[in-house]
């Protein structure tokens, strides 16, 4: 961790909040970096609670975690993969390297404050209270006066007492959909964790373990993985790797509540799959509120395609 912090500091990261900064960006993942690049003219401040960029690709991954789409389908439009012709799916380490290269390319490090955990956001008042398509009612996102106050803790990951408040005209939330608080299911009394004799762990807690700790945890254990999304499949794979061919190895069982159809990545009807879902064509597959008549007609015409692609049978 110390070496990682030194490397970030060598890239001239931001250490203090300038008094004249107008834009705050919360989160240094993919969205935070893209927002910093687009708002560079306003000298934004990117608050990142951890010592590195990358978001979930840095802090919520396992040994086996890889990108589930081909390289060319997961890149910034203005920054391509150096090895985008490589047919393999990138590892999480490769993705972090790619994002760091993006920050190098557009000189984004100077906007980022590491170890800066946002613990509060207050609205100070103004026209933006009724946030509309016209921003604050005038068509301009920045009005020349502070409208938001952000509380930032920099004393450490668990130190929320030493909070400094900074004012901004505009705030961009780039915290993503995956939080740091595990969401555990609630069971009836006598049918949950209070009677279960084994160990229960959320995937967010599992990803914080070292490689040695994960192998020790899985090896020789009878494991049940609840769920069937990306995290569940990665965990099942790591369980199989830890127990494959080992003495006393046990099977891994996955509990799936809703049936999912695993879509092939190579082709649909002879066409690359990304043509249907990784391009702007996908915008016409589903109806949206307040869409026009032409768009509604296109969605209706696309209904057979959606049913064919998503039907598990």
GUFIPA-178099 format. One line per 2 residues: for each residue x, y, z of N, C-alpha, C. Coordinates in Angstrom, 2 decimals. Each point is the difference from the previous one (the first is absolute). Last residue first. Example, Ala and Ser with C-alpha at 12.3 -4.5 7.8 and 13.67 -1.06 7.14 Angstrom:
BEGIN
12.85 -2.25 7.08 0.82 1.19 0.06 -0.77 1.09 0.73 ~ 0.29 -5.72 -0.07 -0.89 1.19 0.00 0.90 1.20 0.00;
***
This chain:
BEGIN
-35.62 -20.17 -23.12 -0.32 -1.23 -0.69 0.30 0.07 -1.48 ~ 0.56 3.65 3.09 0.85 -1.08 0.48 -0.28 -1.33 -0.70;
-0.57 5.26 -1.90 -0.78 -1.16 0.45 0.92 -1.13 0.42 ~ 1.36 4.32 -1.94 -0.03 -0.14 1.45 -0.77 -1.20 0.49;
0.60 1.24 -4.74 1.31 0.04 0.63 -0.03 -0.33 1.48 ~ -4.06 0.25 -2.58 0.86 -1.09 -0.51 1.32 -0.06 0.73;
-3.04 3.54 0.94 -0.51 -1.28 0.50 0.88 -1.17 -0.44 ~ 0.98 4.31 -1.65 0.26 -0.07 1.44 -0.43 -1.34 0.54;
-0.97 0.88 -4.49 1.45 -0.17 0.18 0.33 -0.14 1.48 ~ -4.47 1.00 -1.27 0.37 -1.39 -0.29 1.49 -0.27 0.20;
-1.51 4.55 0.61 -0.46 -0.94 1.03 0.32 -1.45 -0.32 ~ 0.71 4.22 -2.65 1.13 -0.73 0.56 -0.43 -1.06 1.01;
-3.13 3.00 -2.06 0.58 -0.82 -1.06 1.14 -0.86 0.52 ~ -1.97 3.11 2.93 -0.95 -1.07 -0.31 0.56 -0.93 -1.07;
2.48 3.81 1.04 0.04 -0.95 1.13 -0.95 -1.16 -0.24 ~ -0.02 3.55 -3.09 1.22 -0.79 -0.12 0.10 -1.03 1.11;
-3.57 3.06 0.18 -0.19 -0.94 -1.10 1.23 -0.89 -0.19 ~ 0.23 3.49 3.13 -0.91 -1.04 0.48 -0.23 -1.05 -1.07;
2.49 3.83 -1.12 0.78 -0.90 0.86 -0.87 -1.13 0.54 ~ -2.10 3.32 -2.56 0.92 -0.74 -0.84 0.80 -1.00 0.83;
-2.91 3.03 2.23 -0.73 -1.04 -0.72 0.94 -0.86 -0.84 ~ 2.18 2.39 4.29 -0.88 0.39 -1.08 -0.63 -1.19 -0.71;
1.44 0.25 5.34 0.60 -0.14 -1.31 -1.03 0.29 -1.09 ~ -0.27 -0.03 5.10 -0.08 1.22 -0.81 0.69 -0.12 -1.36;
1.45 -3.80 3.28 -1.05 0.99 0.25 0.12 1.18 -0.95 ~ 1.74 -4.72 -1.72 0.38 0.94 1.03 -1.13 1.00 0.22;
1.11 -5.35 -2.31 -0.74 1.25 0.04 0.46 0.85 1.19 ~ 3.04 -3.66 -2.81 -0.87 0.15 1.16 -0.67 1.38 -0.02;
3.02 -1.46 -3.44 -0.55 -1.29 0.40 -1.00 0.13 1.13 ~ 2.86 3.44 -2.21 -1.31 -0.19 -0.61 -0.63 -1.34 0.37;
4.39 1.40 1.41 -0.92 1.02 0.50 -1.41 -0.18 -0.55 ~ 3.85 -2.63 -1.39 -0.68 -0.50 1.20 -0.98 1.01 0.55;
2.95 0.99 -3.67 -1.18 -0.75 -0.41 -0.80 -0.47 1.21 ~ 4.29 2.20 0.22 -1.19 0.82 0.20 -1.27 -0.68 -0.49;
3.95 -3.21 1.56 -0.03 1.18 -0.86 -1.28 0.78 0.28 ~ 1.13 -4.32 1.86 1.10 0.87 0.38 0.12 1.21 -0.91;
-3.31 -3.65 -0.46 -0.10 0.53 1.35 1.12 0.96 0.39 ~ -0.65 -2.18 -4.45 -1.35 0.13 0.53 -0.04 0.75 1.33;
4.06 -1.04 -2.34 -0.78 0.86 -0.90 -1.40 0.23 0.54 ~ 3.19 -2.99 2.03 0.07 1.37 0.46 -0.79 0.96 -0.90;
0.56 -4.76 -0.98 -1.03 0.31 0.98 0.00 1.47 0.41 ~ 1.50 -1.93 -4.88 0.60 0.21 1.33 -1.06 0.50 0.98;
-1.66 -3.02 -4.08 0.47 1.36 0.22 0.61 0.13 1.38 ~ -2.16 -4.02 -1.77 1.18 0.29 -0.80 0.55 1.39 0.15;
-3.72 -1.63 2.52 -0.39 -0.08 -1.41 1.18 0.37 -0.91 ~ 1.54 1.07 4.32 -1.43 -0.29 -0.03 -0.42 0.06 -1.46;
5.07 -0.58 2.88 -0.88 0.42 -1.09 -1.44 -0.37 0.29 ~ 3.95 0.06 3.31 0.57 0.03 -1.35 -0.99 0.46 -1.06;
-0.58 -0.76 4.90 0.65 1.27 -0.31 0.39 0.12 -1.47 ~ -4.24 -2.67 2.73 1.32 -0.18 -0.59 0.58 1.34 -0.43;
-3.49 -0.65 4.13 0.05 0.37 -1.41 1.40 -0.22 -0.56 ~ -3.15 -2.08 4.11 1.37 0.45 -0.27 0.14 0.23 -1.49;
-4.42 0.20 3.28 0.53 -0.63 -1.21 1.37 0.60 -0.27 ~ -2.96 -0.70 4.73 0.66 0.92 -0.92 0.53 -0.78 -1.18;
-3.79 -0.47 4.43 0.75 -0.62 -1.09 0.57 1.06 -0.92 ~ -1.01 0.50 5.35 -0.57 0.34 -1.31 0.88 -0.57 -1.10;
1.15 -1.06 4.45 -1.43 0.26 0.16 -0.68 0.26 -1.34 ~ 4.50 -2.89 1.63 -0.45 1.00 -0.97 -1.51 0.18 0.16;
4.73 -2.17 2.51 -1.45 0.14 0.14 -0.46 1.16 -0.87 ~ 4.48 -3.55 0.09 -0.51 1.34 -0.25 -1.51 -0.01 0.11;
4.43 -3.16 1.91 -1.38 0.07 -0.47 -0.41 1.45 -0.17 ~ 4.71 -3.34 0.29 -0.55 1.34 0.20 -1.40 0.05 -0.63;
3.21 -4.29 2.18 -0.63 0.66 -1.14 -0.49 1.39 0.40 ~ 4.31 -2.45 2.38 -1.45 -0.07 -0.05 -0.52 0.77 -1.22;
4.87 -2.64 1.95 -0.65 1.09 -0.71 -1.50 -0.22 -0.11 ~ 3.70 -2.76 2.01 -1.11 0.54 0.78 -0.71 1.15 -0.67;
4.60 -0.73 -1.92 -0.55 -0.99 0.92 -1.08 0.65 0.86 ~ 1.01 1.86 -4.98 0.58 -0.01 1.34 -0.69 -1.03 0.88;
-1.07 1.27 -4.72 1.05 -0.99 0.17 0.62 -0.05 1.38 ~ -2.76 4.18 -0.78 0.18 -0.95 -1.10 1.20 -0.91 0.26;
-1.64 3.84 2.72 -0.33 -1.36 0.39 0.25 -1.05 -1.08 ~ 0.79 4.83 -0.49 0.59 -0.34 1.30 -0.20 -1.46 0.35;
-1.95 1.82 -3.97 1.46 -0.03 -0.11 0.66 -0.41 1.31 ~ -4.69 0.62 -0.07 0.37 -1.18 -0.78 1.52 -0.12 -0.13;
-1.70 3.86 2.04 -0.25 -1.16 0.85 0.41 -1.28 -0.71 ~ 0.14 4.00 -2.40 1.10 -0.06 0.97 -0.17 -1.18 0.96;
-3.43 0.79 -3.14 1.23 -0.41 -0.69 1.15 -0.11 1.00 ~ -4.07 1.69 1.55 -0.12 -1.43 -0.27 1.25 -0.53 -0.68;
-0.31 4.64 0.69 0.21 -0.72 1.26 -0.09 -1.51 -0.20 ~ -0.95 2.82 -3.67 1.42 0.09 0.35 0.29 -0.79 1.28;
-4.47 0.40 -1.31 0.72 -0.89 -0.92 1.49 0.02 0.30 ~ -2.76 2.95 2.45 -0.29 -1.39 0.34 0.78 -0.96 -0.88;
0.21 4.67 -0.87 0.72 -0.35 1.22 -0.19 -1.47 0.35 ~ -2.40 1.76 -3.76 1.44 -0.04 -0.21 0.76 -0.46 1.24;
-4.96 -1.55 0.14 0.55 1.09 -0.80 1.53 -0.12 0.00 ~ -3.51 -2.68 2.38 0.47 -0.51 -1.28 0.50 1.13 -0.89;
-1.36 -1.76 5.63 0.00 0.97 -1.08 0.59 -0.57 -1.27 ~ 1.32 -1.72 4.79 -1.36 0.48 -0.23 0.04 1.11 -1.05;
3.20 -4.41 1.48 0.04 1.37 -0.49 -1.42 0.41 -0.35 ~ 2.65 -3.93 3.21 -1.23 0.38 -0.71 0.13 1.47 -0.38;
3.57 -4.33 1.56 -0.35 1.41 -0.16 -1.31 0.14 -0.77 ~ 3.49 -3.38 2.99 -1.23 -0.14 -0.78 -0.62 1.38 -0.08;
5.41 -1.10 0.74 -1.29 0.44 0.54 -1.12 -0.32 -0.97 ~ 4.95 -0.51 -0.54 -0.57 -1.03 0.85 -1.35 0.36 0.59;
2.51 4.11 -1.79 0.51 -1.36 -0.15 -0.61 -0.95 1.02 ~ -0.79 4.91 -0.25 -0.78 -0.87 -0.88 0.40 -1.47 0.07;
2.28 3.47 2.57 -1.43 0.06 0.32 -0.80 -1.02 -0.79 ~ 4.63 0.59 -0.87 -0.20 -0.64 1.30 -1.48 -0.04 0.38;
1.21 2.35 -3.87 0.22 -1.44 -0.22 -0.24 -0.76 1.30 ~ -0.18 4.68 0.21 -1.14 -0.53 -0.74 0.14 -1.50 -0.23;
3.53 2.36 2.10 -1.17 -0.09 0.88 -1.21 -0.58 -0.73 ~ 4.00 0.89 -2.41 0.19 -1.12 0.93 -1.22 -0.19 0.90;
0.05 3.69 -2.90 -0.13 -1.25 -0.75 0.15 -1.20 0.91 ~ -1.81 4.33 2.42 1.14 -0.27 -0.87 -0.21 -1.33 -0.72;
-4.19 3.18 1.61 0.96 -1.00 0.45 1.16 -0.11 -0.98 ~ -4.02 2.71 -0.55 1.04 0.67 0.77 1.07 -0.97 0.50;
-4.04 -1.25 -2.41 0.96 0.62 -0.91 1.10 0.74 0.74 ~ -3.66 -2.10 2.36 0.91 -0.99 -0.59 1.07 0.68 -0.85;
-3.53 2.53 1.87 1.00 -0.34 1.00 1.02 -1.00 -0.55 ~ -3.60 1.24 -2.72 0.79 1.20 0.25 1.09 -0.24 1.04;
-3.24 -3.39 -1.00 1.05 0.10 -1.02 0.87 1.24 0.18 ~ -2.29 -2.30 4.29 -0.46 0.72 -1.18 1.16 0.13 -0.99;
-0.83 -3.94 3.84 0.80 1.15 -0.41 -0.60 0.63 -1.25 ~ -0.49 -4.04 4.28 -0.73 0.77 -1.00 0.82 1.25 -0.33;
0.69 -5.28 2.40 0.44 1.39 -0.16 -0.75 0.66 -1.14 ~ -2.10 -4.15 3.05 1.14 0.28 -0.85 0.34 1.48 -0.05;
-3.81 -2.03 2.30 1.26 -0.27 0.71 1.24 0.32 -0.84 ~ -5.41 1.85 0.46 0.96 -0.59 -0.93 1.36 -0.13 0.67;
-3.83 2.13 2.01 0.01 -1.45 0.17 1.00 -0.69 -0.93 ~ -0.69 4.78 0.09 0.01 -0.33 1.42 0.05 -1.51 0.24;
-0.41 2.15 -4.35 1.37 -0.09 0.48 0.08 -0.39 1.46 ~ -4.64 -1.12 -2.02 1.05 0.76 -0.65 1.36 -0.23 0.62;
-4.64 -1.36 1.35 0.25 -0.57 -1.32 1.12 0.71 -0.74 ~ -1.91 1.15 4.42 0.19 -1.43 0.05 0.25 -0.66 -1.33;
-2.31 4.60 -0.26 0.63 -0.47 1.23 0.07 -1.52 0.01 ~ -0.09 2.36 -4.80 -0.88 -0.11 1.17 0.76 -0.54 1.21;
2.75 2.76 -3.70 -0.66 -1.29 0.14 -0.94 0.01 1.21 ~ 2.71 3.52 -3.76 -0.60 -0.11 1.33 -0.80 -1.30 0.06;
4.57 1.50 -3.12 -1.45 -0.27 0.07 -0.46 -0.14 1.44 ~ 4.21 3.15 -1.49 -0.29 -1.38 0.36 -1.52 -0.21 0.06;
3.88 3.51 -2.04 -1.45 -0.12 0.16 -0.34 -1.47 0.22 ~ 4.65 3.33 0.77 -0.60 -1.25 -0.46 -1.50 -0.02 0.28;
3.16 4.33 -0.94 -0.76 -0.61 1.09 -0.66 -1.28 -0.50 ~ 2.53 3.21 -2.67 0.92 -0.69 0.89 -0.70 -0.70 1.16;
-2.08 0.96 -5.20 0.48 0.70 1.19 0.94 -0.83 0.83 ~ -1.79 0.42 -5.30 0.47 -1.00 0.97 0.61 0.72 1.19;
-1.66 2.26 -3.92 -1.13 -0.73 0.56 0.41 -1.03 1.05 ~ 2.59 4.90 -1.34 -0.33 -1.31 -0.54 -1.16 -0.66 0.73;
2.29 4.49 0.45 0.26 -1.04 0.99 -0.37 -1.39 -0.48 ~ 0.11 4.98 -1.64 0.55 -1.13 -0.76 0.35 -1.15 0.94;
-2.57 5.22 -0.38 0.06 -1.23 0.79 0.45 -1.16 -0.88 ~ 0.60 5.61 -0.04 -0.25 -1.16 -0.85 0.19 -1.25 0.86;
-0.97 5.67 0.74 0.47 -1.28 0.53 -0.39 -1.12 -0.95 ~ 0.67 5.87 0.39 -0.57 -1.16 -0.69 0.63 -1.28 0.55;
1.05 4.31 1.78 -1.15 0.40 -0.80 -0.72 -1.20 -0.61 ~ 2.86 0.10 4.78 0.13 -0.12 -1.44 -1.27 0.49 -0.69;
3.03 -0.34 5.16 -1.15 0.44 -0.77 0.29 -0.06 -1.51 ~ 1.73 -2.70 4.85 0.39 0.82 -1.15 -1.24 0.31 -0.84;
1.82 -2.08 5.23 -1.10 0.31 -0.92 0.47 0.97 -1.08 ~ 2.20 -4.03 3.54 0.11 1.36 -0.52 -1.07 0.22 -1.05;
1.07 -3.60 4.40 -0.69 0.31 -1.24 0.19 1.47 -0.35 ~ 1.38 -4.00 3.56 0.75 1.12 -0.55 -0.54 0.34 -1.38;
-1.94 -3.64 2.22 -0.10 1.13 0.93 0.70 1.24 -0.54 ~ -0.31 -4.64 -1.75 -1.00 0.91 -0.52 -0.16 1.22 0.89;
3.37 -4.43 -1.04 -0.01 1.25 0.76 -0.97 0.99 -0.65 ~ 1.49 -4.46 -1.53 -1.02 -0.11 1.05 -0.12 1.27 0.82;
3.11 -0.44 -3.71 -1.20 -0.67 -0.49 -1.12 -0.07 1.03 ~ 3.45 4.13 0.33 0.17 -1.44 -0.13 -1.30 -0.64 -0.39;
0.77 4.81 0.36 0.84 -0.54 1.08 0.26 -1.48 -0.10 ~ -2.78 3.32 -2.67 1.30 -0.41 -0.55 0.90 -0.63 1.06;
-5.47 1.59 -1.44 0.85 -0.52 1.07 1.29 -0.52 -0.61 ~ -4.14 3.69 -1.50 1.03 -0.97 -0.40 0.85 -0.38 1.20;
-4.97 2.58 -1.79 0.84 -0.35 1.14 0.95 -1.11 -0.36 ~ -2.77 4.05 -2.91 0.40 -1.41 0.10 0.92 -0.19 1.19;
-3.94 3.56 -2.40 1.08 -0.11 0.98 0.28 -1.47 0.24 ~ -2.52 3.48 -4.00 0.13 -1.28 0.71 1.18 0.06 0.96;
-1.17 3.64 -2.82 -1.34 -0.51 0.25 0.01 -1.30 0.79 ~ 3.22 4.78 -1.50 -0.10 -1.36 0.55 -1.45 -0.39 0.27;
1.22 3.44 -3.99 -0.04 0.03 1.47 -0.19 -1.42 0.52 ~ 0.18 1.10 -4.72 0.87 1.01 0.56 -0.06 0.14 1.50;
-2.24 -3.17 -3.24 -0.69 1.26 0.19 0.86 1.09 0.64 ~ 0.04 -4.88 -3.18 0.72 0.72 1.05 -0.53 1.42 0.10;
-1.87 -3.00 -3.23 0.18 -0.86 1.18 0.67 0.71 1.16 ~ -3.35 2.04 -3.94 1.41 -0.06 0.36 0.17 -0.85 1.26;
-4.26 1.18 -1.98 0.73 -0.68 -1.05 1.47 -0.13 0.28 ~ -3.62 1.77 2.83 0.56 0.99 -0.92 0.71 -0.64 -1.17;
-2.04 -2.43 3.69 -1.03 0.87 -0.51 0.50 1.02 -1.01 ~ 2.64 -3.50 2.13 -0.61 0.76 1.09 -1.01 1.03 -0.50;
0.99 -3.90 -3.14 0.88 0.15 1.14 -0.70 0.78 1.10 ~ -2.24 -1.52 -3.88 0.67 1.28 -0.20 0.88 0.33 1.20;
-2.66 -3.85 0.00 0.85 -0.16 -1.16 0.76 1.28 -0.31 ~ -1.36 -0.33 5.02 -0.71 -0.33 -1.23 0.99 -0.20 -1.13;
-0.56 0.76 5.81 0.89 -0.42 -1.10 -0.78 -0.48 -1.22 ~ -1.10 2.57 4.36 -0.90 -0.69 -0.90 0.69 -0.47 -1.25;
2.49 2.26 3.24 -0.80 -0.89 0.82 -0.97 -0.81 -0.86 ~ 3.20 3.57 -1.33 0.19 -1.40 -0.40 -0.83 -0.96 0.80;
0.37 4.90 0.66 -0.93 -0.40 -1.05 0.10 -1.47 -0.36 ~ 1.44 1.43 4.95 0.20 0.61 -1.31 -0.95 -0.59 -1.01;
2.58 -1.69 4.92 -1.11 0.79 -0.51 0.33 0.63 -1.33 ~ 2.64 -3.18 2.70 -0.01 1.31 0.63 -1.14 0.88 -0.47;
1.09 -5.53 0.64 -0.43 0.98 -1.00 -0.17 1.35 0.69 ~ 3.29 -4.38 1.27 -1.09 0.89 0.41 -0.32 0.96 -1.15;
2.71 -4.98 1.34 -0.24 0.98 -1.05 -1.21 0.83 0.40 ~ 3.95 -3.78 2.29 -1.22 0.78 0.02 -0.07 0.98 -1.15;
3.60 -3.12 0.83 -0.91 -0.50 1.03 -1.30 0.79 0.05 ~ 4.66 -1.32 -3.24 -1.14 0.91 0.12 -1.01 -0.60 0.97;
5.50 -0.74 -0.46 -1.30 -0.66 0.08 -1.11 1.03 0.21 ~ 5.31 -0.47 -1.68 -0.97 1.04 0.32 -1.40 -0.60 -0.07;
4.39 -1.97 -1.27 -0.22 -0.05 1.44 -0.97 1.07 0.47 ~ 2.14 1.31 -4.49 -0.16 -1.34 0.52 -0.14 0.03 1.52;
-0.93 3.51 -4.29 0.43 -0.06 1.40 -0.26 -1.41 0.52 ~ 0.54 2.43 -5.24 -0.47 -1.04 0.91 0.62 0.14 1.40;
0.88 2.55 -4.22 -1.31 0.35 0.53 -0.44 -0.90 1.16 ~ 4.10 -0.50 -2.56 0.08 1.27 0.72 -1.34 0.45 0.56;
0.58 -3.92 -2.80 0.46 -0.21 1.37 -0.03 1.29 0.80 ~ -1.02 -0.65 -4.83 -1.09 0.12 0.96 0.44 -0.11 1.45;
1.84 0.05 -5.03 0.53 0.77 1.13 -1.08 0.25 1.05 ~ -0.21 -2.72 -4.16 -0.70 1.28 0.07 0.37 0.81 1.24;
2.09 -4.27 -0.93 -0.17 0.59 -1.33 -0.61 1.40 0.07 ~ 0.46 -2.69 3.96 1.28 0.52 -0.49 -0.18 0.77 -1.30;
-3.71 -2.26 1.74 0.31 1.16 0.83 1.33 0.63 -0.40 ~ -1.20 -3.96 -2.14 -0.95 1.05 -0.40 0.27 1.27 0.80;
2.36 -3.85 1.19 0.51 0.55 -1.25 -0.89 1.12 -0.53 ~ -1.44 -2.36 3.74 1.13 0.85 0.38 0.64 0.62 -1.25;
-3.39 -3.12 -0.69 -0.56 1.23 0.56 1.10 0.95 0.46 ~ 1.27 -4.27 -1.59 -0.59 0.77 -1.09 -0.55 1.34 0.50;
1.63 -3.09 3.16 1.11 0.58 -0.77 -0.53 0.87 -1.14 ~ -3.16 -2.43 2.43 0.54 1.09 0.82 1.16 0.68 -0.71;
-1.77 -3.79 -2.05 -0.95 1.11 -0.08 0.48 1.19 0.83 ~ 2.43 -4.04 0.14 0.17 0.66 -1.30 -0.93 1.20 -0.13;
-0.42 -2.72 3.80 1.25 0.77 0.07 0.26 0.74 -1.31 ~ -3.66 -2.97 0.33 -0.28 1.25 0.72 1.26 0.85 0.12;
-0.24 -3.17 -4.24 -0.09 -0.21 1.44 -0.28 1.34 0.68 ~ -1.46 -1.22 -5.22 0.97 0.63 0.91 -0.23 -0.38 1.46;
-1.03 -3.11 -4.34 -0.74 0.97 0.79 0.95 0.58 1.06 ~ 1.59 -1.91 -4.98 -0.31 -0.38 1.38 -0.76 1.11 0.71;
1.82 0.26 -4.57 -1.34 -0.59 0.13 -0.37 -0.38 1.43 ~ 3.16 4.02 -2.27 0.17 -1.18 0.84 -1.38 -0.61 0.25;
0.83 4.18 -2.27 -0.21 -1.17 -0.84 0.19 -1.31 0.77 ~ 0.75 4.40 1.89 -1.43 -0.22 -0.18 -0.29 -1.19 -0.92;
3.98 2.28 2.59 -0.05 -1.35 -0.59 -1.45 -0.39 -0.26 ~ 0.88 4.25 1.74 1.24 -0.17 -0.78 0.01 -1.35 -0.72;
-4.57 2.68 1.17 0.93 -0.95 0.59 1.25 -0.08 -0.89 ~ -2.69 4.57 -0.32 -0.15 -1.43 -0.29 0.99 -0.83 0.79;
-2.51 5.00 0.13 1.20 -0.66 0.53 -0.18 -1.51 -0.15 ~ -3.42 3.26 -1.05 1.19 0.77 -0.35 1.28 -0.61 0.57;
-4.38 -1.88 0.70 0.00 0.30 -1.44 1.25 0.75 -0.43 ~ -0.05 -3.54 4.12 -0.40 1.38 -0.26 0.10 0.28 -1.50;
-0.99 -5.03 1.65 1.08 0.97 -0.05 -0.57 1.40 -0.21 ~ -1.63 -5.04 -0.46 0.09 0.60 1.33 1.20 0.93 0.01;
-1.13 -2.81 -3.71 -1.34 0.43 0.41 0.01 0.70 1.35 ~ 3.94 -1.97 -2.07 -0.45 1.15 -0.79 -1.37 0.53 0.40;
1.89 -3.95 2.31 0.69 1.28 0.21 -0.57 1.16 -0.81 ~ -3.30 -4.08 1.23 1.29 0.15 -0.70 0.59 1.39 0.19;
-3.12 -1.94 3.89 -0.19 0.40 -1.39 1.37 0.13 -0.68 ~ -0.62 -0.98 4.70 -0.86 -0.98 -0.69 -0.35 0.39 -1.42;
4.40 0.72 3.60 -1.04 0.71 -0.72 -0.83 -1.02 -0.77 ~ 2.39 -1.84 4.34 0.37 0.54 -1.30 -1.17 0.80 -0.55;
1.80 -2.73 4.85 -0.85 1.00 -0.64 0.62 0.51 -1.30 ~ 1.69 -3.25 3.47 -0.49 -0.48 -1.28 -0.79 1.04 -0.78;
1.82 0.81 4.43 1.11 -0.47 -0.83 -0.47 -0.33 -1.40 ~ -3.10 3.49 2.27 0.62 -1.22 0.51 1.15 -0.41 -0.91;
-2.71 5.01 1.31 0.28 -1.08 -0.94 0.63 -1.17 0.73 ~ -1.17 4.93 1.13 -1.10 -0.97 0.14 0.17 -1.13 -1.00;
3.02 3.85 0.34 -0.30 -0.32 1.39 -1.12 -1.02 0.19 ~ 1.81 1.70 -4.32 1.16 -0.01 0.89 -0.33 -0.59 1.37;
-3.24 0.64 -3.46 1.03 -0.84 -0.62 1.26 -0.07 0.85 ~ -3.75 2.79 1.17 -0.24 -1.41 0.29 1.08 -0.90 -0.60;
1.66 4.79 -0.05 -1.31 -0.37 0.52 -0.10 -1.48 0.30 ~ 3.62 3.07 -2.01 -0.43 -1.32 -0.47 -1.33 -0.45 0.53;
4.48 3.21 1.86 -1.15 0.08 -0.89 -0.43 -1.42 -0.37 ~ 2.47 1.27 4.78 0.22 -0.27 -1.42 -1.27 0.21 -0.79;
0.58 0.11 4.98 1.29 0.52 -0.51 0.21 -0.17 -1.49 ~ -4.97 0.80 2.39 1.07 -0.98 0.06 1.30 0.59 -0.53;
-4.12 2.51 0.02 0.22 -0.45 1.38 1.19 -0.94 0.13 ~ -1.03 4.17 -3.48 0.07 -1.46 -0.02 0.40 -0.49 1.39;
-1.68 4.70 -2.90 0.18 -0.56 1.34 -0.07 -1.52 -0.10 ~ 1.11 4.27 -3.48 -0.52 -1.36 0.06 0.32 -0.56 1.38;
-0.52 5.11 -2.39 0.63 -0.76 1.07 -0.68 -1.36 0.06 ~ 0.65 3.81 -4.31 -0.80 -0.70 1.00 0.85 -0.63 1.09;
0.38 3.62 -3.99 0.92 -0.40 1.08 -0.75 -0.73 1.11 ~ -1.70 1.54 -4.40 -0.46 0.63 1.24 0.86 -0.39 1.20;
0.67 -1.75 -4.44 0.07 1.45 -0.16 -0.41 0.75 1.27 ~ -0.35 -4.82 -0.47 1.36 0.48 0.30 0.12 1.52 -0.09;
-3.74 -3.45 -0.61 -0.13 1.25 0.76 1.35 0.62 0.33 ~ -0.42 -4.17 -2.39 -0.95 0.87 -0.67 -0.09 1.38 0.67;
2.74 -3.39 1.92 0.52 0.35 -1.32 -0.91 1.00 -0.70 ~ -1.37 -1.79 4.12 1.14 0.90 0.19 0.57 0.45 -1.34;
-3.40 -3.27 0.01 -0.54 1.31 0.36 1.12 1.02 0.18 ~ 1.21 -4.47 -0.79 -0.61 0.58 -1.21 -0.56 1.38 0.28;
1.71 -2.43 3.64 1.08 0.40 -0.90 -0.56 0.65 -1.27 ~ -3.08 -1.78 3.09 0.68 1.16 0.56 1.12 0.50 -0.89;
-2.34 -3.98 -1.14 -0.82 1.19 -0.22 0.68 1.24 0.53 ~ 2.17 -4.15 0.73 -0.09 0.29 -1.42 -0.78 1.29 -0.25;
1.66 0.01 4.83 -0.11 -1.16 -0.88 -0.08 0.42 -1.45 ~ 0.32 2.58 4.41 1.07 -0.05 -0.98 0.00 -1.27 -0.83;
-3.42 3.49 3.31 0.30 -1.32 -0.52 1.05 0.03 -1.09 ~ -2.86 4.21 0.97 0.13 -0.98 1.09 0.19 -1.38 -0.61;
0.78 5.46 -1.38 -0.35 -1.31 -0.54 0.26 -1.02 1.10 ~ -0.74 5.75 -0.63 0.44 -1.15 0.79 -0.49 -1.27 -0.66;
0.94 5.59 -1.40 -0.64 -1.29 -0.25 0.60 -1.07 0.88 ~ 1.51 4.59 0.03 -1.44 0.16 -0.18 -0.74 -1.33 -0.11;
4.84 2.47 2.26 -0.55 -1.11 -0.78 -1.53 0.10 -0.04 ~ 3.35 2.89 2.35 -0.75 0.48 -1.15 -0.63 -1.11 -0.84;
2.87 -0.59 3.95 -1.14 0.82 0.41 -0.88 0.44 -1.16 ~ 2.84 -4.71 0.18 0.23 1.42 -0.30 -1.23 0.83 0.36;
1.74 -4.64 2.28 -1.10 0.51 -0.81 0.24 1.47 -0.27 ~ 3.97 -3.78 0.78 -0.92 0.91 0.69 -1.09 0.45 -0.96;
3.21 -3.20 -1.41 0.12 -0.20 1.45 -0.93 0.89 0.80 ~ 0.65 -2.47 -5.28 -0.42 1.18 0.75 0.04 -0.31 1.49;
3.33 -2.46 -3.57 -1.40 0.04 0.35 -0.30 1.22 0.86 ~ 4.11 -1.94 -2.73 -0.44 1.37 0.30 -1.50 0.06 0.24;
2.88 -3.93 -0.70 -0.75 0.47 -1.15 -0.63 1.37 0.27 ~ 2.41 -2.42 3.29 0.96 0.32 -1.05 -0.69 0.53 -1.25;
-2.55 -1.63 3.64 0.55 1.31 0.30 1.00 0.43 -1.07 ~ -1.81 -4.34 -0.26 -1.02 0.99 -0.29 0.53 1.41 0.24;
2.76 -3.58 1.13 -0.14 0.06 -1.45 -1.04 1.05 -0.39 ~ 0.63 -0.97 4.55 1.14 0.74 -0.52 -0.10 0.16 -1.52;
-3.21 -2.66 2.19 -0.20 1.40 0.31 1.14 0.86 -0.54 ~ 0.35 -4.65 -0.40 -1.07 0.49 -0.87 -0.25 1.48 0.23;
3.02 -2.26 2.79 0.58 0.17 -1.33 -1.03 0.56 -0.97 ~ -1.47 -1.11 4.31 0.89 1.17 0.05 0.60 0.27 -1.37;
-2.64 -3.89 0.58 -0.82 1.20 0.00 0.86 1.25 0.00;
***
